Amino acid sequence: MRSTGKDLERVLGQFLQRRNRARLYDGMLAHAPEGVDKHNYPVLSGLGRIGPSTAAQLAAEVGLDRSRVSRHADRFEDLGWIRRQPDPDDARGTLLVLTAKGKKAIAALRGGLASYLDGVIQDWPDGLADALVEGLGRLVDDSRGEARHD
């Protein structure tokens, strides 16, 4: 008997493999702003997703250690894409915050990824890509216990 959950587990497992993530990154980074690579992109992108955060919070979000996040943040600060500011909730803490230049860099990267993905799905049957987007959105929401409001 077929199990959709088992099929989904198998396909998601393949999709999340490093080599497949690397293909996505390569497609996205082909026209990336100078200073962004597959190693530091998750820091910039993660900060764009979660907003101002400490290096430790960002590290937990993107799955890197805090010291590596801090090193990448230093690089992005030198480029003018991130600034550090005092954490209002912790007098000893510092928040990483995207600058306007950083937001522009993220928009360019995400645009590059969208273009790459458009190329990948261009020959798919009508409606298939839309169904994938809807299904993945529901999967993410349901796995978090969040209700969708369609």
Buried (B, 14 or more C-beta within 10 A) or exposed (E): EEEEEEEEEEEEEEEEEEEEEEEBBEBBBEEBBEBBEBEBBBBBBBBBEBEBBBBEBBBBBBEBEBEBBBBBBEBBBEBEBBBEEEBEEEEEEBBBBBBEBBBEBBEBBEEBBEBBBEEEEEEEEEEEBEEEEEEEEEEEEEEEEEEEEE
